[in-house]
Amino acid sequence: MNQPSPRSRSFTLWVYPGRSMPVQIGSKTHSFSEPTALLSDCHRRIEMFLGSLQRVAGLTDRPLNNESQQALEAALRYFREAAPKHTADEEESLFPRLRQMNNPELESAIRKLEPLEHDHRRADTLHAEVDRLGRACLHRGALSADESRRFREAILALMDIYKEHIRIEDEDVFPAAGKMLAPSDKAAIAGEMAARRK
């Protein structure tokens, strides 16, 4: 039986005191005890919020309805607040530990880390542009035709980066890390991830 693609599944927003986190209905979510699986779960949220941005992007040259405004606000907030923590989880917690390991089974994954870090820098620049234009849209009610075009182009560029970036991490880096990292390293990574979210 074919599984639905991540984009065809539904999502809900679980609200906790002082914070909320989108959760994909019908999908398994992982805990901090499985840090690489949890990082992969974050990828599903990135895909979801990129999809939200893409849907709203075609509407920004005219006033947005309440639903589109809420979707835009949620996506901008996610990429402004949560996504940088995901990048730090990788660049400050996971990648350095992989680089320290002297294991032939990790060589292929380790060679991919520098290009992945370069993707993060490219995405940061595009996210800044999307955030600036998205906030302008929310503040003014709409974007000019030129701003709307630049907003769409930045979102499409992000989608292009993330498509391959996420594939490499989910198919190559995270499985190798999950297999080769010692339990003590996984626990340390999990602790660092949790601390970033306090």
Backbone as CSV, one residue per row, in Angstrom:
resi,resn,N_x,N_y,N_z,CA_x,CA_y,CA_z,C_x,C_y,C_z
1,MET,0.843,-1.182,0.000,0.000,0.000,0.000,0.884,1.240,0.000
2,ASN,0.582,2.204,-0.839,1.380,3.422,-0.923,1.105,4.318,0.264
3,GLN,2.189,4.884,0.818,2.060,5.847,1.902,1.854,7.229,1.301
4,PRO,1.042,8.096,1.958,0.900,9.453,1.444,2.209,10.206,1.588
5,SER,2.445,11.115,0.671,3.650,11.934,0.767,3.510,12.860,1.957
6,PRO,4.647,13.388,2.482,4.563,14.306,3.609,3.653,15.494,3.333
7,ARG,3.613,15.940,2.095,2.803,17.112,1.789,1.306,16.802,1.756
8,SER,0.927,15.513,1.657,-0.491,15.198,1.594,-1.071,14.857,2.957
9,ARG,-0.236,14.748,3.974,-0.713,14.453,5.315,-1.207,15.725,5.970
10,SER,-2.060,15.574,6.980,-2.578,16.749,7.664,-1.767,17.037,8.917
11,PHE,-1.856,18.285,9.365,-1.115,18.728,10.528,-2.073,19.396,11.493
12,THR,-1.747,19.382,12.750,-2.480,20.131,13.748,-1.471,20.905,14.570
13,LEU,-1.939,21.888,15.326,-1.046,22.681,16.150,-1.344,22.344,17.597
14,TRP,-0.378,21.720,18.266,-0.509,21.410,19.686,-0.023,22.617,20.456
15,VAL,-0.833,23.108,21.375,-0.492,24.303,22.131,-0.211,23.917,23.577
16,TYR,0.937,24.335,24.060,1.345,24.131,25.438,1.526,25.507,26.060
17,PRO,1.516,25.616,27.370,1.672,26.938,27.982,2.923,27.641,27.457
18,GLY,2.722,28.785,26.838,3.843,29.591,26.375,4.459,29.160,25.061
19,ARG,4.001,28.060,24.447,4.600,27.627,23.184,3.627,26.726,22.426
20,SER,3.852,26.595,21.150,3.053,25.675,20.344,3.970,25.009,19.338
21,MET,3.610,23.796,18.933,4.449,23.035,18.010,3.530,22.300,17.039
22,PRO,3.733,22.470,15.737,2.923,21.725,14.787,3.308,20.251,14.816
23,VAL,2.321,19.401,14.759,2.549,17.962,14.772,1.828,17.363,13.581
24,GLN,2.488,16.468,12.889,1.914,15.825,11.722,1.020,14.678,12.182
25,ILE,-0.247,14.731,11.810,-1.191,13.693,12.186,-0.867,12.417,11.415
26,GLY,-0.886,11.297,12.120,-0.641,10.013,11.466,0.825,9.678,11.314
27,SER,1.716,10.506,11.844,3.133,10.205,11.744,3.677,9.961,13.139
28,LYS,4.726,9.181,13.220,5.378,8.927,14.484,6.286,10.103,14.803
29,THR,6.245,10.557,16.048,7.185,11.578,16.482,8.140,10.941,17.474
30,HIS,9.327,11.473,17.531,10.379,10.887,18.352,10.687,11.790,19.534
31,SER,11.396,11.239,20.494,11.770,11.993,21.680,13.246,12.372,21.596
32,PHE,13.696,13.137,22.582,15.098,13.538,22.625,16.032,12.336,22.807
33,SER,15.488,11.188,23.194,16.337,9.998,23.332,16.792,9.463,21.975
34,GLU,16.149,9.924,20.896,16.520,9.550,19.530,16.832,10.834,18.752
35,PRO,17.972,11.464,19.022,18.200,12.806,18.454,18.210,12.873,16.936
36,THR,18.775,11.870,16.254,18.790,11.970,14.787,17.384,11.787,14.215
37,ALA,16.576,10.935,14.841,15.189,10.784,14.396,14.400,12.060,14.671
38,LEU,14.699,12.712,15.783,14.029,13.969,16.105,14.409,15.058,15.103
39,LEU,15.672,15.077,14.672,16.091,16.027,13.641,15.330,15.770,12.337
40,SER,15.111,14.515,12.024,14.340,14.180,10.830,12.886,14.634,10.972
41,ASP,12.322,14.505,12.180,10.975,15.024,12.431,10.925,16.527,12.152
42,CYS,11.987,17.244,12.530,12.052,18.684,12.262,11.981,18.964,10.764
43,HIS,12.553,18.073,9.969,12.491,18.243,8.515,11.051,18.220,8.016
44,ARG,10.203,17.402,8.632,8.810,17.370,8.215,8.141,18.716,8.501
45,ARG,8.497,19.338,9.621,7.936,20.658,9.923,8.472,21.709,8.949
46,ILE,9.753,21.616,8.611,10.320,22.546,7.621,9.558,22.422,6.305
47,GLU,9.331,21.195,5.859,8.586,20.980,4.613,7.170,21.545,4.717
48,MET,6.533,21.332,5.867,5.167,21.832,6.051,5.130,23.354,5.954
49,PHE,6.047,24.024,6.664,6.023,25.483,6.673,6.488,26.075,5.346
50,LEU,7.386,25.402,4.638,7.722,25.851,3.283,6.493,25.765,2.380
51,GLY,5.729,24.694,2.532,4.494,24.564,1.763,3.523,25.693,2.071
52,SER,3.417,26.056,3.353,2.551,27.179,3.737,3.016,28.470,3.079
53,LEU,4.328,28.702,3.123,4.859,29.914,2.492,4.585,29.919,0.993
54,GLN,4.771,28.782,0.359,4.550,28.717,-1.090,3.088,29.018,-1.429
55,ARG,2.179,28.475,-0.637,0.746,28.722,-0.905,0.404,30.201,-0.728
56,VAL,0.946,30.829,0.308,0.635,32.230,0.571,1.335,33.154,-0.433
57,ALA,2.499,32.744,-0.921,3.307,33.609,-1.789,2.548,34.091,-3.018
58,GLY,1.681,33.268,-3.548,0.927,33.655,-4.733,-0.183,34.646,-4.458
59,LEU,-0.391,34.962,-3.164,-1.496,35.853,-2.785,-1.024,37.196,-2.243
60,THR,0.268,37.400,-2.156,0.782,38.553,-1.408,0.651,39.891,-2.129
61,ASP,0.232,39.878,-3.385,0.068,41.154,-4.093,-1.332,41.738,-3.892
62,ARG,-2.111,41.112,-3.003,-3.437,41.612,-2.641,-3.668,41.298,-1.162
63,PRO,-4.643,41.924,-0.530,-4.856,41.679,0.903,-5.118,40.196,1.197
64,LEU,-4.461,39.700,2.239,-4.620,38.300,2.629,-5.852,38.137,3.509
65,ASN,-6.523,36.989,3.367,-7.613,36.690,4.295,-7.008,36.237,5.629
66,ASN,-7.863,36.065,6.650,-7.372,35.716,7.988,-6.590,34.418,7.999
67,GLU,-7.061,33.416,7.276,-6.391,32.119,7.242,-4.986,32.246,6.648
68,SER,-4.869,32.998,5.566,-3.555,33.191,4.941,-2.627,34.006,5.830
69,GLN,-3.175,35.011,6.508,-2.357,35.790,7.446,-1.817,34.906,8.562
70,GLN,-2.674,34.056,9.119,-2.254,33.169,10.205,-1.205,32.173,9.719
71,ALA,-1.394,31.642,8.516,-0.424,30.701,7.957,0.926,31.384,7.747
72,LEU,0.900,32.607,7.230,2.132,33.348,7.008,2.824,33.667,8.333
73,GLU,2.059,34.142,9.311,2.630,34.447,10.628,3.275,33.217,11.250
74,ALA,2.593,32.084,11.183,3.111,30.847,11.784,4.391,30.395,11.093
75,ALA,4.412,30.460,9.775,5.601,30.025,9.030,6.780,30.948,9.298
76,LEU,6.546,32.252,9.288,7.631,33.196,9.568,8.181,32.981,10.977
77,ARG,7.286,32.777,11.938,7.716,32.557,13.326,8.537,31.275,13.438
78,TYR,8.093,30.220,12.751,8.838,28.954,12.809,10.259,29.147,12.286
79,PHE,10.392,29.748,11.113,11.720,29.899,10.517,12.571,30.936,11.257
80,ARG,11.940,31.840,11.978,12.692,32.823,12.759,13.143,32.249,14.107
81,GLU,12.322,31.414,14.740,12.584,30.964,16.106,13.039,29.512,16.207
82,ALA,12.366,28.599,15.531,12.662,27.170,15.699,13.737,26.667,14.745
83,ALA,13.701,27.102,13.504,14.661,26.592,12.516,16.119,26.876,12.906
84,PRO,16.451,28.046,13.469,17.845,28.245,13.881,18.306,27.252,14.950
85,LYS,17.391,26.794,15.786,17.741,25.784,16.787,18.074,24.462,16.100
86,HIS,17.334,24.138,15.057,17.613,22.916,14.291,19.008,22.999,13.656
87,THR,19.333,24.151,13.084,20.662,24.331,12.489,21.745,24.182,13.557
88,ALA,21.526,24.769,14.728,22.496,24.642,15.818,22.603,23.188,16.282
89,ASP,21.490,22.470,16.308,21.529,21.046,16.679,22.498,20.291,15.770
90,GLU,22.443,20.615,14.494,23.312,19.942,13.536,24.751,20.442,13.628
91,GLU,24.935,21.759,13.537,26.281,22.316,13.406,27.057,22.356,14.717
92,GLU,26.369,22.430,15.843,27.058,22.534,17.126,27.062,21.220,17.905
93,SER,26.097,20.356,17.643,25.990,19.119,18.428,26.313,17.867,17.618
94,LEU,25.677,17.697,16.465,25.851,16.463,15.697,27.124,16.468,14.843
95,PHE,27.271,17.457,13.979,28.378,17.444,13.017,29.754,17.382,13.688
96,PRO,30.004,18.171,14.754,31.335,18.065,15.382,31.644,16.661,15.917
97,ARG,30.641,15.993,16.446,30.872,14.639,16.970,31.162,13.659,15.832
98,LEU,30.476,13.829,14.712,30.746,12.949,13.578,32.164,13.180,13.062
99,ARG,32.590,14.438,13.006,33.938,14.744,12.506,35.027,14.166,13.410
100,GLN,34.733,14.010,14.687,35.726,13.477,15.632,35.866,11.959,15.554
101,MET,34.892,11.314,14.942,34.919,9.857,14.893,35.828,9.385,13.757
102,ASN,36.623,8.414,14.044,37.521,7.849,13.042,36.958,6.489,12.640
103,ASN,35.958,6.548,11.749,35.287,5.320,11.353,35.051,5.346,9.844
104,PRO,35.563,4.355,9.124,35.398,4.343,7.664,33.934,4.368,7.216
105,GLU,33.037,3.833,8.040,31.622,3.819,7.666,31.012,5.218,7.662
106,LEU,31.686,6.174,8.291,31.172,7.546,8.356,31.806,8.482,7.336
107,GLU,32.827,8.005,6.611,33.563,8.890,5.709,32.662,9.571,4.682
108,SER,31.759,8.818,4.096,30.868,9.395,3.085,29.981,10.473,3.704
109,ALA,29.426,10.198,4.872,28.565,11.177,5.542,29.360,12.420,5.931
110,ILE,30.580,12.227,6.439,31.399,13.359,6.887,31.764,14.265,5.716
111,ARG,31.993,13.696,4.542,32.303,14.518,3.362,31.136,15.428,2.983
112,LYS,29.949,15.090,3.402,28.768,15.875,3.036,28.483,17.005,4.018
113,LEU,29.181,17.034,5.145,28.856,18.015,6.181,29.164,19.451,5.757
114,GLU,30.314,19.678,5.139,30.652,21.048,4.744,29.656,21.605,3.722
115,PRO,29.280,20.855,2.678,28.240,21.380,1.772,26.906,21.623,2.482
116,LEU,26.578,20.790,3.463,25.338,21.000,4.214,25.413,22.301,5.018
117,GLU,26.575,22.576,5.606,26.747,23.833,6.338,26.660,25.028,5.383
118,HIS,27.192,24.868,4.185,27.081,25.927,3.181,25.609,26.162,2.821
119,ASP,24.821,25.084,2.721,23.373,25.219,2.489,22.726,26.062,3.584
120,HIS,23.137,25.830,4.829,22.569,26.606,5.941,22.826,28.099,5.752
121,ARG,24.036,28.469,5.335,24.347,29.894,5.139,23.501,30.474,4.003
122,ARG,23.387,29.735,2.898,22.560,30.211,1.784,21.106,30.368,2.232
123,ALA,20.612,29.391,2.985,19.225,29.449,3.461,19.032,30.615,4.423
124,ASP,20.009,30.901,5.274,19.888,32.021,6.220,19.633,33.330,5.479
125,THR,20.367,33.559,4.398,20.205,34.789,3.619,18.805,34.861,3.015
126,LEU,18.349,33.748,2.474,17.009,33.721,1.880,15.920,33.860,2.935
127,HIS,16.101,33.216,4.086,15.115,33.350,5.166,15.002,34.796,5.631
128,ALA,16.120,35.509,5.687,16.078,36.912,6.092,15.232,37.726,5.109
129,GLU,15.387,37.451,3.822,14.592,38.153,2.805,13.117,37.778,2.912
130,VAL,12.825,36.497,3.082,11.436,36.050,3.224,10.810,36.668,4.473
131,ASP,11.550,36.701,5.567,11.020,37.273,6.808,10.738,38.762,6.642
132,ARG,11.669,39.479,6.031,11.488,40.918,5.829,10.262,41.211,4.973
133,LEU,10.149,40.497,3.851,9.017,40.731,2.952,7.712,40.208,3.550
134,GLY,7.770,39.079,4.239,6.568,38.537,4.868,6.028,39.462,5.944
135,ARG,6.922,40.020,6.749,6.478,40.971,7.778,5.907,42.240,7.147
136,ALA,6.525,42.667,6.058,6.001,43.846,5.360,4.591,43.569,4.853
137,CYS,4.375,42.381,4.334,3.047,42.017,3.843,2.028,42.036,4.980
138,LEU,2.409,41.461,6.114,1.490,41.447,7.260,1.232,42.861,7.776
139,HIS,2.240,43.691,7.779,2.103,45.057,8.297,1.278,45.942,7.364
140,ARG,1.579,45.861,6.064,0.924,46.739,5.089,-0.334,46.140,4.493
141,GLY,-0.475,44.831,4.595,-1.639,44.164,4.022,-1.375,43.513,2.681
142,ALA,-0.366,43.969,1.955,-0.012,43.394,0.656,1.384,43.879,0.282
143,LEU,1.964,43.223,-0.717,3.267,43.616,-1.254,3.084,44.222,-2.637
144,SER,4.049,45.010,-3.048,4.045,45.490,-4.430,4.282,44.296,-5.351
145,ALA,4.055,44.483,-6.617,4.262,43.392,-7.581,5.711,42.919,-7.555
146,ASP,6.654,43.862,-7.473,8.075,43.495,-7.444,8.422,42.755,-6.154
147,GLU,7.926,43.246,-5.023,8.175,42.565,-3.747,7.571,41.167,-3.741
148,SER,6.367,41.052,-4.275,5.708,39.755,-4.330,6.505,38.770,-5.186
149,ARG,7.051,39.256,-6.281,7.883,38.404,-7.138,9.130,37.947,-6.387
150,ARG,9.805,38.886,-5.693,11.009,38.532,-4.942,10.692,37.566,-3.794
151,PHE,9.542,37.740,-3.171,9.098,36.841,-2.100,8.941,35.422,-2.656
152,ARG,8.253,35.288,-3.791,8.061,33.970,-4.416,9.405,33.355,-4.823
153,GLU,10.278,34.162,-5.415,11.578,33.644,-5.859,12.418,33.148,-4.678
154,ALA,12.398,33.886,-3.570,13.171,33.470,-2.393,12.622,32.162,-1.825
155,ILE,11.307,32.025,-1.806,10.697,30.794,-1.292,11.027,29.614,-2.201
156,LEU,10.953,29.817,-3.507,11.308,28.731,-4.435,12.778,28.341,-4.293
157,ALA,13.654,29.325,-4.077,15.075,29.022,-3.871,15.270,28.221,-2.593
158,LEU,14.537,28.576,-1.534,14.612,27.808,-0.288,14.134,26.375,-0.502
159,MET,13.051,26.227,-1.224,12.526,24.877,-1.476,13.540,24.038,-2.246
160,ASP,14.218,24.674,-3.186,15.239,23.978,-3.968,16.404,23.536,-3.078
161,ILE,16.859,24.415,-2.192,17.950,24.069,-1.271,17.524,22.929,-0.354
162,TYR,16.374,23.100,0.278,15.948,22.132,1.292,15.649,20.759,0.711
163,LYS,15.168,20.705,-0.515,14.821,19.402,-1.096,16.015,18.454,-1.079
164,GLU,17.144,18.899,-1.584,18.333,18.043,-1.631,19.008,17.959,-0.263
165,HIS,19.012,19.051,0.458,19.620,19.099,1.789,18.959,18.070,2.719
166,ILE,17.651,18.091,2.752,16.908,17.166,3.611,17.106,15.725,3.146
167,ARG,17.116,15.507,1.836,17.319,14.143,1.337,18.665,13.595,1.807
168,ILE,19.719,14.390,1.671,21.054,13.935,2.074,21.093,13.635,3.566
169,GLU,20.525,14.519,4.364,20.560,14.279,5.807,19.713,13.075,6.202
170,ASP,18.486,12.995,5.673,17.591,11.898,6.061,18.045,10.536,5.538
171,GLU,18.653,10.519,4.353,19.037,9.236,3.754,20.476,8.830,4.038
172,ASP,21.364,9.787,4.254,22.789,9.472,4.401,23.339,9.793,5.797
173,VAL,23.219,11.051,6.190,23.898,11.496,7.412,23.225,10.960,8.673
174,PHE,21.931,11.164,8.817,21.259,10.760,10.056,21.285,9.253,10.278
175,PRO,21.017,8.422,9.258,21.104,6.970,9.507,22.511,6.530,9.933
176,ALA,23.544,7.090,9.280,24.916,6.732,9.661,25.210,7.182,11.082
177,ALA,24.772,8.383,11.424,25.002,8.891,12.780,24.250,8.052,13.803
178,GLY,22.997,7.737,13.505,22.208,6.934,14.439,22.823,5.570,14.698
179,LYS,23.471,5.029,13.678,24.088,3.708,13.794,25.430,3.769,14.523
180,MET,26.218,4.800,14.284,27.606,4.816,14.740,27.848,5.600,16.037
181,LEU,26.988,6.548,16.363,27.215,7.324,17.586,27.042,6.448,18.816
182,ALA,27.900,6.647,19.785,27.792,5.928,21.051,26.579,6.443,21.827
183,PRO,25.995,5.615,22.687,24.864,6.079,23.503,25.185,7.348,24.294
184,SER,26.418,7.477,24.770,26.787,8.681,25.528,26.756,9.918,24.638
185,ASP,27.178,9.779,23.366,27.115,10.902,22.432,25.663,11.264,22.119
186,LYS,24.834,10.253,21.918,23.412,10.524,21.649,22.783,11.245,22.827
187,ALA,23.117,10.814,24.040,22.561,11.456,25.228,23.041,12.903,25.335
188,ALA,24.311,13.139,25.024,24.846,14.501,25.078,24.177,15.390,24.032
189,ILE,24.009,14.880,22.823,23.334,15.638,21.772,21.901,15.949,22.191
190,ALA,21.217,14.946,22.732,19.834,15.147,23.170,19.753,16.214,24.249
191,GLY,20.703,16.184,25.189,20.702,17.192,26.246,20.918,18.586,25.707
192,GLU,21.802,18.727,24.743,22.061,20.029,24.129,20.839,20.503,23.348
193,MET,20.195,19.580,22.639,18.983,19.945,21.892,17.883,20.437,22.847
194,ALA,17.688,19.703,23.929,16.659,20.077,24.886,16.962,21.440,25.512
195,ALA,18.235,21.677,25.817,18.618,22.955,26.433,18.326,24.136,25.519
196,ARG,18.466,23.934,24.208,18.182,25.037,23.261,16.702,25.383,23.233
197,ARG,15.870,24.518,23.746,14.422,24.727,23.671,13.799,25.103,25.010
198,LYS,14.644,25.444,25.977,14.116,25.877,27.292,13.802,27.347,27.273
